[in-house]
Amino acid sequence: MPVQNRNSQATLALAKTGDPRALEQLMSGPLQNKGIQVAVERKGPMLLVSLASQPCPSKKASLAFMRQGLQKLGISGINSVRVSGYQSGELNPAWVERLPLTQGEQSSSALQQMQETPSASPSALKKSLLMLTALLLALTAISLIVRAITRQPQERPAVIEQTTPPTDPN
């Protein structure tokens, strides 16, 4: 038996126990061909999988790929996966989804669809930015109004009353 085949079998055996490094190694092969980097962590009965590429990996295809692959492995002690999709270089994920491993449909073409659909179009991002700007302006206006209402009245200058000299009725 060749050494590479034994290593593959050992990796597969470790992956079936939920070993994050073995799972990462198994996923990396097909995903790297699509330009997607993968990182896997385990927190109790949940796997945390981060996918990053330029553009961000398709949510639908990524989830189908994860569900299909992980259900085929039949990992013991894992009941869900939290999958996060990142655009390369970004700190915050473009999407996050919790995936129960006991349900869901499988897609044979999931890997081919992985990057077909961008997660957010430029027009959707522009609309979100405009809405965020409007919200910020509204909050600023409310803050100014509250400040004006709660401000202590300032001293007002004394008003000098004008008096007219009494007129002599004579």
LUMTI-173676 format. One record per atom (N, C-alpha, C): residue number from 1; atom name; z, y, x. Coordinates in steps of 0.001 Angstrom, whole numbers, always signed. Atoms other than C-alpha are relative to their C-alpha. Layout:
<pts>
+-----+------+---------+---------+---------+
|   n | atom |      up |   north |    east |
+-----+------+---------+---------+---------+
| NUM |   CA |       Z |       Y |       X |
...
+-----+------+---------+---------+---------+
</pts>
This chain:
<pts>
+-----+------+---------+---------+---------+
|   n | atom |      up |   north |    east |
+-----+------+---------+---------+---------+
|   1 |    N |      +0 |   -1182 |    +847 |
|   1 |   CA |      +0 |      +0 |      +0 |
|   1 |    C |      +0 |   +1242 |    +889 |
|   2 |    N |     +51 |   -1205 |    -821 |
|   2 |   CA |   -1003 |   +3389 |   +1545 |
|   2 |    C |   +1242 |    +872 |    -210 |
|   3 |    N |   -1179 |    -865 |     +34 |
|   3 |   CA |   +1748 |   +5886 |   +2361 |
|   3 |    C |    -106 |   +1038 |   -1115 |
|   4 |    N |    +184 |   -1031 |   +1029 |
|   4 |   CA |    +280 |   +8552 |     +33 |
|   4 |    C |    +280 |    -564 |   -1389 |
|   5 |    N |    -221 |    +628 |   +1299 |
|   5 |   CA |    +349 |   +6153 |   -2931 |
|   5 |    C |   +1492 |    -246 |    -229 |
|   6 |    N |   -1445 |    +207 |    +120 |
|   6 |   CA |   +4020 |   +5284 |   -2219 |
|   6 |    C |    +708 |   +1315 |    -265 |
|   7 |    N |    -592 |   -1321 |    +231 |
|   7 |   CA |   +4881 |   +8997 |   -2043 |
|   7 |    C |    -252 |    +458 |   -1429 |
|   8 |    N |    +326 |    -374 |   +1379 |
|   8 |   CA |   +3107 |   +9579 |   -5363 |
|   8 |    C |    +864 |    -761 |    -983 |
|   9 |    N |    -837 |    +808 |    +887 |
|   9 |   CA |   +5022 |   +6725 |   -6976 |
|   9 |    C |   +1455 |    +454 |     +65 |
|  10 |    N |   -1374 |    -491 |    -153 |
|  10 |   CA |   +8309 |   +8023 |   -5567 |
|  10 |    C |    +168 |   +1335 |    -723 |
|  11 |    N |     -39 |   -1290 |    +690 |
|  11 |   CA |   +7531 |  +11533 |   -6858 |
|  11 |    C |      +9 |    -208 |   -1502 |
|  12 |    N |     +56 |    +308 |   +1431 |
|  12 |   CA |   +6658 |  +10123 |  -10271 |
|  12 |    C |   +1337 |    -549 |    -495 |
|  13 |    N |   -1295 |    +576 |    +379 |
|  13 |   CA |   +9890 |   +8101 |  -10372 |
|  13 |    C |   +1075 |   +1091 |     -60 |
|  14 |    N |    -962 |   -1108 |      +2 |
|  14 |   CA |  +11933 |  +11194 |   -9457 |
|  14 |    C |    -256 |    +946 |   -1174 |
|  15 |    N |    +359 |    -883 |   +1113 |
|  15 |   CA |  +10064 |  +13294 |  -12029 |
|  15 |    C |    +504 |    -558 |   -1325 |
|  16 |    N |    -466 |    +625 |   +1243 |
|  16 |   CA |  +10978 |  +10793 |  -14746 |
|  16 |    C |   +1507 |    +132 |    -190 |
|  17 |    N |   -1445 |    -225 |    +109 |
|  17 |   CA |  +14654 |  +11444 |  -13960 |
|  17 |    C |    +321 |   +1475 |    -242 |
|  18 |    N |    -210 |   -1432 |    +232 |
|  18 |   CA |  +14142 |  +15208 |  -14447 |
|  18 |    C |    +190 |    +799 |   +1269 |
|  19 |    N |    -135 |    -709 |   -1272 |
|  19 |   CA |  +14125 |  +16145 |  -10761 |
|  19 |    C |    -963 |   +1196 |     +31 |
|  20 |    N |    +871 |   -1187 |     +84 |
|  20 |   CA |  +12826 |  +19762 |  -10705 |
|  20 |    C |   -1051 |     +83 |   +1115 |
|  21 |    N |    +969 |     -84 |   -1100 |
|  21 |   CA |  +11152 |  +19526 |   -7260 |
|  21 |    C |   -1147 |    -993 |    -220 |
|  22 |    N |   +1042 |    +995 |    +262 |
|  22 |   CA |   +9289 |  +16357 |   -8219 |
|  22 |    C |    -906 |    +462 |   -1144 |
|  23 |    N |    +794 |    -519 |   +1124 |
|  23 |   CA |   +8201 |  +17909 |  -11537 |
|  23 |    C |    -902 |   +1138 |    +459 |
|  24 |    N |    +780 |   -1124 |    -527 |
|  24 |   CA |   +7071 |  +21055 |   -9737 |
|  24 |    C |   -1185 |    -508 |    +820 |
|  25 |    N |   +1071 |    +568 |    -827 |
|  25 |   CA |   +5057 |  +18958 |   -7279 |
|  25 |    C |   -1090 |    -623 |    -873 |
|  26 |    N |    +991 |    +615 |    +897 |
|  26 |   CA |   +3363 |  +17001 |  -10101 |
|  26 |    C |    -830 |   +1057 |    -738 |
|  27 |    N |    +708 |   -1043 |    +746 |
|  27 |   CA |   +2485 |  +20173 |  -12042 |
|  27 |    C |    -866 |    +865 |    +901 |
|  28 |    N |    +702 |    -919 |    -899 |
|  28 |   CA |   +1362 |  +22155 |   -9012 |
|  28 |    C |   -1435 |    -410 |    +272 |
|  29 |    N |   +1360 |    +455 |    -317 |
|  29 |   CA |   -1678 |  +20005 |   -8274 |
|  29 |    C |   -1042 |    +513 |    -970 |
|  30 |    N |   +1021 |    -450 |    +940 |
|  30 |   CA |   -3675 |  +20572 |  -11457 |
|  30 |    C |     +52 |   +1497 |    -295 |
|  31 |    N |    -105 |   -1422 |    +325 |
|  31 |   CA |   -2335 |  +24083 |  -12027 |
|  31 |    C |    -495 |    +885 |   +1134 |
|  32 |    N |    +493 |    -794 |   -1128 |
|  32 |   CA |   -3102 |  +25348 |   -8522 |
|  32 |    C |   -1519 |     +92 |      -8 |
|  33 |    N |   +1463 |     -41 |    +113 |
|  33 |   CA |   -6742 |  +24434 |   -9138 |
|  33 |    C |    -450 |   +1089 |    -969 |
|  34 |    N |    +291 |   -1075 |    +956 |
|  34 |   CA |   -6603 |  +26991 |  -11983 |
|  34 |    C |    +566 |   +1336 |    +466 |
|  35 |    N |    -565 |   -1241 |    -526 |
|  35 |   CA |   -4910 |  +29606 |   -9775 |
|  35 |    C |   +1382 |    +322 |    -551 |
|  36 |    N |   -1323 |    -210 |    +606 |
|  36 |   CA |   -1504 |  +29127 |  -11425 |
|  36 |    C |   +1075 |    -568 |    +910 |
|  37 |    N |   -1153 |    +444 |    -784 |
|  37 |   CA |   +1711 |  +28945 |   -9415 |
|  37 |    C |   +1075 |    -458 |    -971 |
|  38 |    N |   -1030 |    +548 |    +882 |
|  38 |   CA |   +4570 |  +26919 |  -10883 |
|  38 |    C |   +1327 |    -108 |    +754 |
|  39 |    N |   -1359 |    +196 |    -524 |
|  39 |   CA |   +8342 |  +26902 |  -10334 |
|  39 |    C |    +809 |    -669 |   -1104 |
|  40 |    N |    -773 |    +763 |    +980 |
|  40 |   CA |  +10735 |  +24474 |  -12040 |
|  40 |    C |   +1469 |     -23 |    +409 |
|  41 |    N |   -1443 |    +122 |    -178 |
|  41 |   CA |  +14521 |  +24574 |  -12423 |
|  41 |    C |    +534 |    -859 |   -1130 |
|  42 |    N |    -633 |    +777 |   +1067 |
|  42 |   CA |  +16866 |  +22376 |  -14416 |
|  42 |    C |   +1380 |    +573 |    -269 |
|  43 |    N |   -1327 |    -438 |    +435 |
|  43 |   CA |  +19859 |  +23614 |  -16406 |
|  43 |    C |    +453 |    -958 |   -1085 |
|  44 |    N |    -464 |   +1006 |    +955 |
|  44 |   CA |  +21544 |  +20651 |  -18051 |
|  44 |    C |   -1180 |    -738 |    -612 |
|  45 |    N |   +1098 |    +713 |    +663 |
|  45 |   CA |  +19219 |  +19152 |  -20671 |
|  45 |    C |   -1259 |    +850 |    -184 |
|  46 |    N |   +1161 |    -888 |    +153 |
|  46 |   CA |  +16740 |  +22051 |  -20338 |
|  46 |    C |    -684 |    +232 |   +1343 |
|  47 |    N |    +791 |    -378 |   -1166 |
|  47 |   CA |  +13930 |  +22621 |  -17862 |
|  47 |    C |    -427 |   +1448 |    -156 |
|  48 |    N |    +500 |   -1368 |     -25 |
|  48 |   CA |  +13008 |  +26176 |  -16906 |
|  48 |    C |   -1256 |      -7 |    +858 |
|  49 |    N |   +1282 |     +45 |    -700 |
|  49 |   CA |   +9332 |  +26395 |  -15978 |
|  49 |    C |    -602 |   +1402 |     -12 |
|  50 |    N |    +644 |   -1303 |    -132 |
|  50 |   CA |   +7758 |  +29611 |  -14676 |
|  50 |    C |   -1422 |    -206 |    +496 |
|  51 |    N |   +1410 |     +75 |    -366 |
|  51 |   CA |   +3983 |  +29940 |  -14527 |
|  51 |    C |    -480 |   +1414 |    +312 |
|  52 |    N |    +487 |   -1326 |    -377 |
|  52 |   CA |   +2304 |  +32853 |  -12748 |
|  52 |    C |   -1439 |     -89 |    +476 |
|  53 |    N |   +1387 |     -85 |    -448 |
|  53 |   CA |   -1341 |  +33782 |  -12307 |
|  53 |    C |    -548 |   +1382 |    -343 |
|  54 |    N |    +703 |   -1248 |    +287 |
|  54 |   CA |   -3797 |  +36654 |  -12471 |
|  54 |    C |   -1291 |    -365 |    -698 |
|  55 |    N |    -931 |    -593 |    +957 |
|  55 |   CA |   -4362 |  +37141 |  -15401 |
|  55 |    C |   +1084 |   -1010 |    -394 |
|  56 |    N |   -1101 |    +833 |    +470 |
|  56 |   CA |   -1225 |  +35761 |  -17045 |
|  56 |    C |    -541 |   -1267 |    -668 |
|  57 |    N |    +470 |   +1234 |    +643 |
|  57 |   CA |   -1598 |  +32121 |  -18124 |
|  57 |    C |     +63 |     +99 |   -1529 |
|  58 |    N |     +37 |     +37 |   +1460 |
|  58 |   CA |   -2507 |  +31534 |  -21761 |
|  58 |    C |   +1240 |    -723 |    -523 |
|  59 |    N |   -1216 |    +587 |    +569 |
|  59 |   CA |    +627 |  +30841 |  -23793 |
|  59 |    C |    -306 |   -1316 |    -709 |
|  60 |    N |    +335 |   +1186 |    +803 |
|  60 |   CA |   -1003 |  +28357 |  -26169 |
|  60 |    C |    -374 |   -1182 |    +886 |
|  61 |    N |    +455 |   +1082 |    -873 |
|  61 |   CA |   -2703 |  +26325 |  -23453 |
|  61 |    C |   +1127 |    -475 |    +916 |
|  62 |    N |   -1114 |    +365 |    -879 |
|  62 |   CA |    +354 |  +26408 |  -21186 |
|  62 |    C |    +996 |    -892 |    -722 |
|  63 |    N |    -958 |    +797 |    +770 |
|  63 |   CA |   +2640 |  +25088 |  -23907 |
|  63 |    C |    -558 |   -1373 |    -325 |
|  64 |    N |    +624 |   +1291 |    +290 |
|  64 |   CA |    +186 |  +22354 |  -24863 |
|  64 |    C |      -8 |    -883 |   +1245 |
|  65 |    N |      +5 |    +732 |   -1260 |
|  65 |   CA |    -145 |  +21319 |  -21205 |
|  65 |    C |   +1393 |    -533 |    +328 |
|  66 |    N |   -1376 |    +399 |    -283 |
|  66 |   CA |   +3647 |  +21249 |  -20743 |
|  66 |    C |    +443 |   -1125 |    -932 |
|  67 |    N |    -425 |    +994 |    +996 |
|  67 |   CA |   +4278 |  +19329 |  -23956 |
|  67 |    C |    -646 |   -1354 |    +287 |
|  68 |    N |    +745 |   +1241 |    -233 |
|  68 |   CA |   +1586 |  +16766 |  -23217 |
|  68 |    C |    +501 |    -719 |   +1257 |
|  69 |    N |    -409 |    +619 |   -1266 |
|  69 |   CA |   +2585 |  +16152 |  -19607 |
|  69 |    C |   +1429 |    -502 |     -15 |
|  70 |    N |   -1411 |    +385 |     -17 |
|  70 |   CA |   +6332 |  +16070 |  -20139 |
|  70 |    C |    +301 |   -1127 |    -987 |
|  71 |    N |    -210 |   +1098 |    +939 |
|  71 |   CA |   +6151 |  +13827 |  -23201 |
|  71 |    C |    -549 |   -1311 |    +566 |
|  72 |    N |    +557 |   +1218 |    -626 |
|  72 |   CA |   +3940 |  +11380 |  -21288 |
|  72 |    C |    +951 |    -554 |   +1051 |
|  73 |    N |    -948 |    +450 |   -1020 |
|  73 |   CA |   +6511 |  +11273 |  -18484 |
|  73 |    C |   +1220 |    -677 |    -628 |
|  74 |    N |   -1185 |    +564 |    +643 |
|  74 |   CA |   +9313 |  +10501 |  -20936 |
|  74 |    C |   +1256 |    +245 |    +821 |
|  75 |    N |   -1119 |    -357 |    -870 |
|  75 |   CA |  +11905 |  +12339 |  -18859 |
|  75 |    C |   +1328 |    -278 |    -711 |
|  76 |    N |   -1314 |    +283 |    +577 |
|  76 |   CA |  +15431 |  +11112 |  -19453 |
|  76 |    C |    +920 |   +1210 |    +179 |
|  77 |    N |    -990 |   -1071 |     -67 |
|  77 |   CA |  +18104 |  +13697 |  -20263 |
|  77 |    C |    -548 |   +1397 |    -202 |
|  78 |    N |    +600 |   -1320 |    +241 |
|  78 |   CA |  +15692 |  +16572 |  -20998 |
|  78 |    C |    -452 |     +40 |   -1452 |
|  79 |    N |    +415 |    -100 |   +1398 |
|  79 |   CA |  +15318 |  +17714 |  -24603 |
|  79 |    C |    -801 |   +1261 |    -307 |
|  80 |    N |    +817 |   -1191 |    +244 |
|  80 |   CA |  +13636 |  +21106 |  -24207 |
|  80 |    C |    -401 |    +644 |   +1325 |
|  81 |    N |    +521 |    -719 |   -1167 |
|  81 |   CA |  +11706 |  +23312 |  -21828 |
|  81 |    C |    -162 |   +1463 |    -395 |
|  82 |    N |    +267 |   -1423 |    +192 |
|  82 |   CA |  +11742 |  +27076 |  -21556 |
|  82 |    C |   -1108 |    +367 |    +980 |
|  83 |    N |   +1174 |    -313 |    -812 |
|  83 |   CA |   +8307 |  +28098 |  -20318 |
|  83 |    C |    -200 |   +1513 |     -32 |
|  84 |    N |    +231 |   -1440 |    -127 |
|  84 |   CA |   +7724 |  +31646 |  -19041 |
|  84 |    C |   -1333 |    +229 |    +683 |
|  85 |    N |   +1295 |    -336 |    -578 |
|  85 |   CA |   +4285 |  +33106 |  -18342 |
|  85 |    C |     +34 |   +1378 |    +623 |
|  86 |    N |     -15 |   -1260 |    -744 |
|  86 |   CA |   +3994 |  +35830 |  -15730 |
|  86 |    C |   -1400 |    +359 |    +473 |
|  87 |    N |   +1176 |    -472 |    -717 |
|  87 |   CA |   +1147 |  +37943 |  -14515 |
|  87 |    C |    +451 |    +140 |   +1446 |
|  88 |    N |    -388 |     -42 |   -1411 |
|  88 |   CA |   +1204 |  +37638 |  -10722 |
|  88 |    C |    +452 |   +1394 |    +404 |
|  89 |    N |    -530 |   -1262 |    -491 |
|  89 |   CA |   +3307 |  +40348 |   -9125 |
|  89 |    C |    +963 |    +693 |    -955 |
|  90 |    N |    -893 |    -619 |    +981 |
|  90 |   CA |   +5269 |  +41208 |  -12296 |
|  90 |    C |   +1360 |    -693 |     +26 |
|  91 |    N |   -1350 |    +563 |      +9 |
|  91 |   CA |   +9038 |  +40733 |  -12480 |
|  91 |    C |    +384 |    -558 |   -1365 |
|  92 |    N |    -327 |    +435 |   +1356 |
|  92 |   CA |   +9233 |  +40339 |  -16266 |
|  92 |    C |   -1124 |    -862 |    -552 |
|  93 |    N |   +1040 |    +862 |    +555 |
|  93 |   CA |   +7443 |  +37562 |  -18106 |
|  93 |    C |    -776 |    +688 |   -1120 |
|  94 |    N |    +823 |    -506 |   +1102 |
|  94 |   CA |   +4576 |  +38414 |  -20450 |
|  94 |    C |    +354 |    -738 |   -1285 |
|  95 |    N |    -431 |    +780 |   +1150 |
|  95 |   CA |   +5815 |  +35648 |  -22744 |
|  95 |    C |   +1004 |   -1054 |    +447 |
|  96 |    N |    -987 |   +1064 |    -226 |
|  96 |   CA |   +8665 |  +33123 |  -23012 |
|  96 |    C |     +53 |    -833 |   -1268 |
|  97 |    N |     -51 |    +872 |   +1173 |
|  97 |   CA |   +8790 |  +30115 |  -25304 |
|  97 |    C |    +864 |   -1212 |    +309 |
|  98 |    N |    -795 |   +1225 |    -115 |
|  98 |   CA |  +11303 |  +27320 |  -25836 |
|  98 |    C |    -792 |   -1111 |    -676 |
|  99 |    N |    +835 |   +1100 |    +469 |
|  99 |   CA |   +9533 |  +24032 |  -26288 |
|  99 |    C |    +842 |   -1267 |    -137 |
| 100 |    N |    -703 |   +1283 |    +155 |
| 100 |   CA |  +11336 |  +21041 |  -27826 |
| 100 |    C |    -941 |   -1134 |    +399 |
| 101 |    N |    +861 |   +1082 |    -481 |
| 101 |   CA |  +10031 |  +17841 |  -26253 |
| 101 |    C |    -203 |   -1108 |   -1014 |
| 102 |    N |    +105 |   +1070 |    +980 |
| 102 |   CA |  +10410 |  +15730 |  -29356 |
| 102 |    C |   -1060 |    +250 |   -1056 |
| 103 |    N |    +979 |    -332 |   +1031 |
| 103 |   CA |   +7816 |  +17548 |  -31499 |
| 103 |    C |   -1257 |    +559 |    +644 |
| 104 |    N |   +1168 |    -753 |    -429 |
| 104 |   CA |   +4400 |  +19117 |  -31281 |
| 104 |    C |   -1224 |    -853 |    +213 |
| 105 |    N |   +1271 |    +673 |    -192 |
| 105 |   CA |    +785 |  +18257 |  -30974 |
| 105 |    C |    -371 |      +1 |   +1471 |
| 106 |    N |    +455 |     +66 |   -1372 |
| 106 |   CA |    -872 |  +17261 |  -27743 |
| 106 |    C |   -1457 |    +409 |     +44 |
| 107 |    N |   +1374 |    -456 |    -147 |
| 107 |   CA |   -4073 |  +18781 |  -26473 |
| 107 |    C |    -594 |    -573 |   +1275 |
| 108 |    N |    +613 |    +595 |   -1183 |
| 108 |   CA |   -6367 |  +16882 |  -24133 |
| 108 |    C |    -724 |   +1028 |    +850 |
| 109 |    N |    +719 |   -1015 |    -771 |
| 109 |   CA |   -8192 |  +20034 |  -23114 |
| 109 |    C |    +891 |   +1179 |    +361 |
| 110 |    N |    -934 |   -1111 |    -241 |
| 110 |   CA |   -5062 |  +22137 |  -22545 |
| 110 |    C |    -193 |    +616 |   +1376 |
| 111 |    N |    +146 |    -537 |   -1345 |
| 111 |   CA |   -5582 |  +22464 |  -18805 |
| 111 |    C |   -1252 |    +862 |    +121 |
| 112 |    N |   +1234 |    -776 |     -58 |
| 112 |   CA |   -9154 |  +23720 |  -19302 |
| 112 |    C |    +152 |   +1343 |    -709 |
| 113 |    N |    -188 |   -1230 |    +764 |
| 113 |   CA |   -7932 |  +26357 |  -21785 |
| 113 |    C |   +1010 |    +936 |    +646 |
| 114 |    N |   -1159 |    -688 |    -542 |
| 114 |   CA |   -5124 |  +27572 |  -19503 |
| 114 |    C |    -200 |   +1499 |    +196 |
| 115 |    N |    +189 |   -1412 |    -260 |
| 115 |   CA |   -6686 |  +30920 |  -18626 |
| 115 |    C |   -1086 |    +631 |    -868 |
| 116 |    N |   +1075 |    -538 |    +822 |
| 116 |   CA |   -9251 |  +31425 |  -21358 |
| 116 |    C |    +421 |   +1227 |    -800 |
| 117 |    N |    -454 |   -1083 |    +855 |
| 117 |   CA |   -7149 |  +33763 |  -23490 |
| 117 |    C |   +1057 |    +814 |    +713 |
| 118 |    N |   -1041 |    -824 |    -608 |
| 118 |   CA |   -5335 |  +36669 |  -21857 |
| 118 |    C |   +1134 |    +219 |    -995 |
| 119 |    N |   -1162 |     -99 |    +877 |
| 119 |   CA |   -1825 |  +37176 |  -23211 |
| 119 |    C |     +54 |   +1333 |    -749 |
| 120 |    N |     -30 |   -1288 |    +689 |
| 120 |   CA |   -2272 |  +40853 |  -24088 |
| 120 |    C |   -1225 |    +803 |    +415 |
| 121 |    N |   +1185 |    -793 |    -305 |
| 121 |   CA |   -5378 |  +42976 |  -24351 |
| 121 |    C |    +431 |   +1399 |    +404 |
| 122 |    N |    -334 |   -1370 |    -391 |
| 122 |   CA |   -5479 |  +46457 |  -22812 |
| 122 |    C |    +261 |    +901 |   -1207 |
| 123 |    N |    -225 |    -852 |   +1167 |
| 123 |   CA |   -5730 |  +48019 |  -26291 |
| 123 |    C |   +1365 |    -276 |    -627 |
| 124 |    N |   -1325 |    +319 |    +531 |
| 124 |   CA |   -2589 |  +46171 |  -27439 |
| 124 |    C |   +1085 |    +606 |    +880 |
| 125 |    N |    -964 |    -611 |    -906 |
| 125 |   CA |    -748 |  +47357 |  -24333 |
| 125 |    C |     +46 |   +1510 |    -187 |
| 126 |    N |     +75 |   -1441 |    +205 |
| 126 |   CA |   -1950 |  +50926 |  -24933 |
| 126 |    C |    +727 |    +392 |   -1289 |
| 127 |    N |    -661 |    -259 |   +1274 |
| 127 |   CA |    -766 |  +50794 |  -28550 |
| 127 |    C |   +1520 |    -117 |    +151 |
| 128 |    N |   -1440 |    +183 |    -226 |
| 128 |   CA |   +2645 |  +49475 |  -27453 |
| 128 |    C |    +571 |   +1169 |    +788 |
| 129 |    N |    -451 |   -1126 |    -797 |
| 129 |   CA |   +2931 |  +52240 |  -24871 |
| 129 |    C |     +96 |   +1265 |    -846 |
| 130 |    N |     -43 |   -1173 |    +884 |
| 130 |   CA |   +2097 |  +54902 |  -27477 |
| 130 |    C |   +1188 |     -76 |    -957 |
| 131 |    N |   -1133 |    +161 |    +902 |
| 131 |   CA |   +4690 |  +53479 |  -29870 |
| 131 |    C |   +1315 |    +234 |    +739 |
| 132 |    N |   -1192 |    -202 |    -802 |
| 132 |   CA |   +7290 |  +53433 |  -27098 |
| 132 |    C |    +204 |   +1482 |    +308 |
| 133 |    N |     -81 |   -1436 |    -266 |
| 133 |   CA |   +6493 |  +57068 |  -26224 |
| 133 |    C |    +461 |    +756 |   -1239 |
| 134 |    N |    -416 |    -645 |   +1240 |
| 134 |   CA |   +6834 |  +58118 |  -29873 |
| 134 |    C |   +1476 |    -251 |    -276 |
| 135 |    N |   -1405 |    +332 |    +200 |
| 135 |   CA |  +10169 |  +56329 |  -30096 |
| 135 |    C |    +885 |    +806 |    +943 |
| 136 |    N |    -747 |    -778 |    -977 |
| 136 |   CA |  +11387 |  +58051 |  -26935 |
| 136 |    C |     +94 |   +1465 |    -421 |
| 137 |    N |     -12 |   -1382 |    +475 |
| 137 |   CA |  +10398 |  +61464 |  -28320 |
| 137 |    C |    +935 |    +171 |   -1202 |
| 138 |    N |    -879 |     -65 |   +1169 |
| 138 |   CA |  +12189 |  +60742 |  -31614 |
| 138 |    C |   +1465 |     -70 |    +426 |
| 139 |    N |   -1378 |     +96 |    -480 |
| 139 |   CA |  +15351 |  +59696 |  -29775 |
| 139 |    C |    +443 |   +1270 |    +716 |
| 140 |    N |    -316 |   -1255 |    -671 |
| 140 |   CA |  +15215 |  +62838 |  -27650 |
| 140 |    C |    +286 |   +1093 |   -1028 |
| 141 |    N |    -210 |    -998 |   +1047 |
| 141 |   CA |  +14886 |  +65009 |  -30769 |
| 141 |    C |   +1344 |    -222 |    -704 |
| 142 |    N |   -1272 |    +306 |    +651 |
| 142 |   CA |  +17828 |  +63250 |  -32431 |
| 142 |    C |   +1157 |    +389 |    +909 |
| 143 |    N |   -1043 |    -356 |    -959 |
| 143 |   CA |  +19903 |  +63707 |  -29281 |
| 143 |    C |    +215 |   +1516 |     +36 |
| 144 |    N |    -114 |   -1465 |     -14 |
| 144 |   CA |  +19159 |  +67459 |  -29249 |
| 144 |    C |    +648 |    +510 |   -1281 |
| 145 |    N |    -587 |    -406 |   +1278 |
| 145 |   CA |  +20057 |  +67795 |  -32938 |
| 145 |    C |   +1493 |    -299 |     -11 |
| 146 |    N |   -1419 |    +364 |     -35 |
| 146 |   CA |  +23355 |  +65949 |  -32472 |
| 146 |    C |    +759 |    +929 |    +935 |
| 147 |    N |    -639 |    -915 |    -941 |
| 147 |   CA |  +24173 |  +68104 |  -29461 |
| 147 |    C |    +193 |   +1376 |    -621 |
| 148 |    N |     -87 |   -1326 |    +632 |
| 148 |   CA |  +23447 |  +71285 |  -31430 |
| 148 |    C |   +1072 |     +19 |   -1090 |
| 149 |    N |    -979 |     +63 |   +1081 |
| 149 |   CA |  +25623 |  +70157 |  -34358 |
| 149 |    C |   +1416 |     -73 |    +540 |
| 150 |    N |   -1350 |    +214 |    -516 |
| 150 |   CA |  +28594 |  +69140 |  -32240 |
| 150 |    C |    +432 |   +1041 |   +1019 |
| 151 |    N |    -335 |   -1035 |    -988 |
| 151 |   CA |  +28512 |  +72112 |  -29872 |
| 151 |    C |   +1000 |    +979 |    -601 |
| 152 |    N |    -987 |    -990 |    +443 |
| 152 |   CA |  +31461 |  +74505 |  -30117 |
| 152 |    C |    -707 |   +1338 |    -197 |
| 153 |    N |    +640 |   -1305 |    +197 |
| 153 |   CA |  +30493 |  +77852 |  -31575 |
| 153 |    C |    +328 |    +921 |   +1168 |
| 154 |    N |    -199 |    -927 |   -1109 |
| 154 |   CA |  +30026 |  +80396 |  -28856 |
| 154 |    C |    +600 |   +1291 |    -546 |
| 155 |    N |    -566 |   -1273 |    +443 |
| 155 |   CA |  +31862 |  +83671 |  -28933 |
| 155 |    C |   -1141 |    +928 |    -369 |
| 156 |    N |   +1020 |    -935 |    +456 |
| 156 |   CA |  +29899 |  +86147 |  -30863 |
| 156 |    C |    +406 |   +1416 |    +406 |
| 157 |    N |    -358 |   -1380 |    -363 |
| 157 |   CA |  +29707 |  +89782 |  -29792 |
| 157 |    C |    +594 |    +712 |   -1219 |
| 158 |    N |    -656 |    -736 |   +1086 |
| 158 |   CA |  +31918 |  +92052 |  -31809 |
| 158 |    C |   -1000 |    +941 |    -647 |
| 159 |    N |    +884 |    -885 |    +744 |
| 159 |   CA |  +30092 |  +93940 |  -34485 |
| 159 |    C |    +774 |   +1276 |    -278 |
| 160 |    N |    -652 |   -1286 |    +249 |
| 160 |   CA |  +30959 |  +97605 |  -34639 |
| 160 |    C |    -458 |    +490 |   -1357 |
| 161 |    N |    +350 |    -463 |   +1341 |
| 161 |   CA |  +31163 |  +98742 |  -38166 |
| 161 |    C |    -292 |   +1494 |     +53 |
| 162 |    N |    +329 |   -1411 |     +70 |
| 162 |   CA |  +29512 | +101996 |  -38836 |
| 162 |    C |    +744 |    +600 |   -1189 |
| 163 |    N |    -685 |    -686 |   +1091 |
| 163 |   CA |  +31636 | +104288 |  -40808 |
| 163 |    C |    -562 |   +1412 |     -93 |
| 164 |    N |    +465 |   -1380 |    +200 |
| 164 |   CA |  +30522 | +107524 |  -42268 |
| 164 |    C |   +1200 |    +886 |    -236 |
| 165 |    N |   -1155 |    -883 |    +208 |
| 165 |   CA |  +32846 | +110456 |  -42150 |
| 165 |    C |    +154 |    +312 |   -1482 |
| 166 |    N |    -220 |    -312 |   +1411 |
| 166 |   CA |  +34450 | +111154 |  -45449 |
| 166 |    C |    -627 |   +1359 |    -342 |
| 167 |    N |    +604 |   -1260 |    +450 |
| 167 |   CA |  +32656 | +113803 |  -47345 |
| 167 |    C |   +1017 |    +794 |    -814 |
| 168 |    N |    -932 |    -879 |    +705 |
| 168 |   CA |  +34595 | +116756 |  -48663 |
| 168 |    C |    -580 |    +342 |   -1354 |
| 169 |    N |    +550 |    -237 |   +1329 |
| 169 |   CA |  +34174 | +116967 |  -52408 |
| 169 |    C |     -31 |   +1485 |    -338 |
| 170 |    N |     -25 |   -1435 |    +312 |
| 170 |   CA |  +34752 | +120770 |  -52359 |
| 170 |    C |   -1272 |    +617 |    +281 |
+-----+------+---------+---------+---------+
</pts>
